[in-house]
Amino acid sequence: MESVIRKINFFSRVNIYICICISVFLFNCVVCFSGETPTTSADPLPEGHCAIPISYIDNKTATYKCPRSAQNQSCITNGGTAVPEYTKATFSSCKPGYSRVDNKTVNWVCLEGSWSPDLPQCEKICDKLNPVNVDLACYRNNGPIDCNGPLITGDRVHPTCKQFYTYKDFVPIYEELVCQEDGKWDNILFSCVPECGRPFTGVVTLISDDTTEKYGDSPWHVAIYDITKNLLICGGTIINPHLIVSAAHCFYDRLNQKKLPEENYEIVVGKFTGNYKVKDNPDQKSYKIKEIRFSNKGYFPTLTYHADDIAILILDEKIEISPTVLPACVDWIHTQKYHPPEGTPGKVVGWGVNELGKLSEQLLTANLPFISNNRCISIVPNDFKPYITYDKFCAGSETGPGVLQGDDGGGLLFREGTFYYIRGVVSIMQPSSMAIAAFTDLADHINWILSVRNEVEQDIIKKETTLVSKG
């Protein structure tokens, strides 16, 4: 009965003091309603009094300044000090680095030495996750929560690779991340990379002669257009959502002996017909080139017989991955140290000239047998032998199908298990009746290509991190 009477007395003893926060601390806004000036002593709390919370990061005093009362008295309430029973307060938000378990705004009242209802709990916020091609599902207790909001101690995150992506570097042994009390996650969030080297149709039967490519059979192949002339000039191969590998000579001005400007060109993925103006499937999309990079050794075709005939095209935006737009696999760690056995068929596609001497309207495919350098040099004409430079290998045959003008820059891929790996770039065609070509060997440039890839990926991470911090 005494408790009920004391609660009733609360409504008859109200003199209002509005407390305004002047510093940032655990709870950054407190509105007090009380008939007495709070006790500022550090002594044990008087009977029936409640303590204003203290920041639990550094124990600094949280100070509130209240308007002067009718008796010209100051009301200064410090963290850890006592306020009398029936004081009414509103605690809104936590100190930076902490977050409320719930965001309900209610009034708390000091009753019999305790705040009623219980004060809100502030938990340490875990570092913002920066997923790379990863979807996140977040949970608090047993219910889902928004992953864009603050994630606090005990929150769980279930990560999965986006569609058409797979794990990068390692397969995780955990199913979820848990936010720890110190604001750190109990595991490192993995990254995902696009699946690679898989034909959309799943057809892997090898073809012995030129034939029309089926839609999606080579989802890594792109068309490169000179938009100043509205002309298909070369092919290229997707090796990363931001990178295309092609031949340097496709972008080289031989007259002035310099690289041509990036704005001259446009990349089209998911292309089946060669006509620039025709959109022949839903996945077809155009991309601008941000930067064209030649080998760090340079490209001097006249002096070096087209050695280092390789270019990396850095796109201005990320390629949208789909079943029919997918990178080729690349031997990034150089496990394929040796050339394939003599006669191993490699797949090449392009819109090269047909039997009528015109560029094909549709994408063509052929399988070209690998030729060792020793044998290649022994069978090609003398005037072609200097073009078999340190970074070249040969493929084709003396009588069968081969690459032709318009196929330049396309990739030569070899099947490894169920995946296709790019190992060469179409560089120089043998001018005689033999269908033999020299391909720039990616293995001789893999360290440079890897350095470009890592540089681009780091730039992307920096940009995404900046966007997250601004958000």
N, C-alpha and C positions, 0 to 999 in steps of 0.2 A: 504494500500500500504506500509506503514511504517513497518508493521509486516512482510510482504513478504520480504522487503529489509533486515530486521534484520535476517531473517532465511537464506537468501543467504549469508549474511556476516559471518554466522556461519562457512561455509565451507572455508572462506578465512582467518579466525582468529585462525585456529587450531594449537596450540602447545600441544603436547601430554605428559601427565603425567600419568603413570600407577600406580595406588594405590593398595598396597598389604595389605590385612587384617592381623593384628597381634593380634587380640583378638576375642572372640566369643560374638556376640551381636545379635540384631534384624535381620539385614541383614549382613551375614558374608562375603560377597565378593563384593567390589565396585571397578569398574575400571573407573577412571575419565579422561576426555579429556577436557582440558581447556586452555585458553590463559592467565588466571590470577590466582594468588594465592588466595585460598578461604579466606574469612573474618572469623576470629576466635572470633569475639566479640559476646557477648550475647545480644547485642542491637537488636532492631527490624531490620528485614531484609532490606537491601538497595533495592531500586526500581529495579525490574527485576531479583533479586536474588532468589535462591531456597535453602531450608534447607535440609541438610543430615538427614535422619531419626534417631530418638533416640529409643533405646530399650524401649518397653512399659511394661517391667516387673519391672525394678528397677531404670530407668532413669540414669543409668551409661553412661558415655560418650563413644562412640564408636570411636576408633582412627584408622586412616589409615596413613601409612607412604609411601611416594612416593619417587622415585629416584630423586637425585639432578638435577636441571635444568642446562641448558647451562650457566646460570648466577650464578651457584653455590648456588642456593637458595633451601631451603627445602620446600616440599609440605606436610603439615600435615593437614588432614581434620578430624574434630571432629564431632560427632553426634550433631545435633542442630545448627551447624554453617552454614554460608551462602556460597554458591558457585555462581559464576557469571552466567549470562545468557549464553546459548549455551554449558554449561557443559554437557558432555555426560557420563552417568553412567550405570552400570549393577548391579542390586541387585539380588542376587541368592537365598538365603535361609534364613529362619527365625531363631531366637534364639531358643535354646532347650526348648521344651514345647509348641512351636507354629508351625504352618504349613501354607504354602501358600494355598490360595483358589485355585489358578491355578499354575501350574509348568512351565509356559511358560518362556523361557529365551529370553528377548528382551532388546534393548537399550532404556534408557529413556533420554530425553533431557530437560534441563531447558529452558523453553520458557515463557517469560513475567511473571516470578514469580511463575510458576507452572511446575511440572514435567509432561511431555507428552510422552506416554500416562499416565494415572493415575498410581500411585505406586501400587504394588501388596499388597493385604491385608493379614496380618498374623492373624490367629485365634487360640485361645487356643485349644490344643489337649485334647480330653477326654481320661480318663483312658482306657487302653486296656481291652477289654472284655475277660473273661475266660469262655467260654461256656462249660457246662458239658452235653454232649449228646444233644446239641441244634444246629440247623442249623440257620445261620444268613443271612439275605438279607439286604444290606445297600444302602441308597439313599442320594444323595445331590441334593437339589432343586427338580427337577422332574425326575432325571435320576439315574440309578443304578451305584454304585461304588464298588470297591474292598474292602471288609471288612478287608483285611490284611493290607491295607494302613492306614495312620493316619486319624482318624475321628475327625472332628472339629465342632465348634459351629454351631448348626442348622442341622447337619447330623442326619439322622434317621436310626434306626436299627429295622428290623422286625424279631423277633425270633420265631422259631417253633421247637417242639420236633422232633427228628429224627424218622424215621420209626421204628415201634415196641416199641417206648418209650412213656411215658406219664409224666404229671407234677409231680414233687416231692413236697410234703408238702402243696402246695396251688395252686389253679387255678388263674392265673394272671387276673387282671381286665383291663389291658392295652393291646393294640395290637402292640405297638412299643415303643422303647426307643428314647429319643431325647437328643443330646449333648447340655449341657447348657454352658453359657458364662464362668463359673468358672471352666470348665473342668470336671464337674461331670455329670453323667446321671440322668435323672429325675425320674428313677425307678430302682429297683434292678433286675438284670437279673436272671430269674428263672433257676432251674436245672431240668433235666428230668431223669427218671428212667425207666428201661425196664418194659413193660407191664408184668403182672404175671398171673399164674394160669389159662391160657386159652388153652384148647386143640386145636390143629391146625385144626382138622376136625369139631370142634364145637359140636361133639357128646357128650352128657352128660347122656345118658341112663345108668343106673346102671346095673351091671352084677352080677348075682347070683352065678357064678361058674368060675373056672379058664378058661381062654380063651386066645387065641393069641391076643396081643395088636395090634391095628392098628397104622400104621406109623403116628407119630405126636400126638397121643392121650395123651402122657405124655412127653411134650417137655422139662420138667425140669429134667428128669431122666438121669443119666450118668453111664457109665461103668467104673469101676476102675480095672486096670490090674497091676499085679506084673510082670514087664517087665524082671525081672531076671529069671522068670520061664515061661514067655509068658502065663500067667494064669489069667483068670477072677476071681477076689477074692470077690468083693463087688460091691454094687451100691452106688449111692449118689444122692443128690438133689441140683440143682442150686438154690441159694437164692440171688445171686448178680453176676454181670458179672465177678467178681474176686473171688467169694467164693462158695465152695461146702460144704454141711453138710453131714456127714456120721457117722459111728460108730467108736469109738476109737479102739475097738478090732481088726478091720481090719488092723491096722498099729502097732500092739503091739507084741513084741517078748516075749512070756510067759516064755520061757526057761531062758532068761537073764533078764526078767522083765524090759524092756525098750522100748521106742518108736523106730521103725525102721526108717531108713533114707529115706528122701523124694525122692532121686534119684531112689529108687526101683520101683516107681509107675508112672503111666501115666493115665490121665483122657481122656475119649473119649465121646464127646457129639454127639447127633443126631444118636446114635447107635440103631440098630434094631436087628441085629444078634449078637450073643455073640462072634463069632470068631474074634479074634483081627486082623487077616490079611485081613478080608473081609471089603471092603468099600461098603456099601450097599445103600448110598444116598449122594446127593451133599452136604448136610449140616454137614456131619460127619467131625469132626476135633479133633485132639489130642492136649492135653495141658500138660505141665510139672507142677509139684507141687513145688512152691517156699518154702512153709512152712506148716507143719502139726502142728496144735495146739490142745492139749487136754484141757479139762475144767480147769479153774483156781483152781479147787479143786483137780486136779490130777486124775489119773486113776490107780486104784489098784484092778484089777479084783478078785484076790484070796482073798483079805482081805474084800472087800466090796460087793461081789456078783454082780459084774458088774454095780455098781452104777456109774453115770457120764460117761456112755458109749457113748460119743459123741465127735466128732472131727470136726474142721473147717479146710478145705484145702484152702490155699491161693495160687492162681495160678500165674504163672510167667508172664502171659499176659491176656488181657481182652478177655472174651468169645465173639465171634461174634453172636449177637442176630439175630434170624430169626423166621419165623412162627413155625418152628419145633425145635428151640433151644431157650427156654424161661424160666425164673425163675419161681419157685413156689411162691405163695404169702406167706408172713410171717406176723404174727401179731406183728409187731414191737412195738406197743404201748400197747400191752397186754390188748386188749379189750375183748378177749376170755378168761375171767378169770376162767370160769368153764368148766368142761369136757362136751362133747356133751351128749345128752340123751342116755340111755341104748339102744343098738341095732342100733344106727346110723351108716350107712355103711361108711367106709373109704377106699380109693383106694390105693393099693400098686402094684408095678410092679417089675419084676426082671427076672433073668435067672436061677432061682432056679432049683434044681433037679426035674426031672419028674418022672413018674411012673416006669421008667426003672432004676432009681437011677443015671441018668446022667444029667449034666447041660443042660437045654433046649437050642436049637439052636436059638430060637426066643424069643423075649421079651414077657413075660406072664403077665396078669393082673388078679387081684381078688379084690373083695369088702369084707372087713372084718368088721363085726359088732363090735362096741365099747362095752367093758365090764367094768363095774365099778370095782374099786379095791376090794371092799368088796365082790362082787360076784366072782371075779376072784380068790381071796384067798380061797373062800369057795369051789370051784370046782376043782382046780388044785391039783396035788399030793403034799404031804408034802415036798418032797425034792425040789420042784420048788417054794414053797412059799417064801423062803428068797430072791429070785431074784426079787420079786415085791418090789423094793426099793422105797425110797422117791420120786425119779424122774422117776418112771415108771407108765405106764398104760397098760391095756391089750386090745387085739382085736383078733377076730377070733371066732371060735365056737367049740363045742364038736364033731361035725361030718362033718362040711363043709370044704371048702378050707382054706388054711393057708399059712404062709410063710415057706420056707424050706431053707436048706443050699444053699448058693449062692445068697439069697435075702438080706443078711446082709447089713446094712448101707443104704438101700433104705428108702425112705420116705413114711409115711402113711399120706395121704391127705384127708381132708374133704371138701366137697363142701359148700361154703357160697355164696348164690345167684348164680351168673354165674362164680364164681372164685373158684379155688382149693387152700386151705391153708394147708401147711405142719404143722402137730401138733406132729408127732412122728417119730422116727428113729428106724428101725428094730434092735433089740438088742439081745434078748435071745429067742430061740424057746423052747416050751414045749416038752420034749423028748418022751412023751407017744403018744398014738394014737389020743389024742385030738389036734385039730389044733388051739391052742391058743399060742400067743407069747406076750412077754413083749416089749414095745416100750419106748425108752427114750423120755420123755416129753419135747418138746422145751420150754414150758412155764416156766419150772424150771431153764432154762439156758438162757432165752432171754436177760437178762441184759449183760451177758458175750458175747453172740453172737453180740449184738448191739455194744458193745465196740470194738470188733474186726472189725466189719463193718465200724464204724466211723474212726478207726485208719487207715484202708486201704484206705478209701476215702480221708482222709486228706493227706496221702502220695501221692496219685494220683494227687490231686490238686496242691501240692507243686511241683511235677515233671512237670506238665503241665505249671505251672506258670514260672518255671525256663526255660523251652523250649521257652515260649513266650518272656521272657525278653532277652534271648540270640538271638532270631530271630530279 
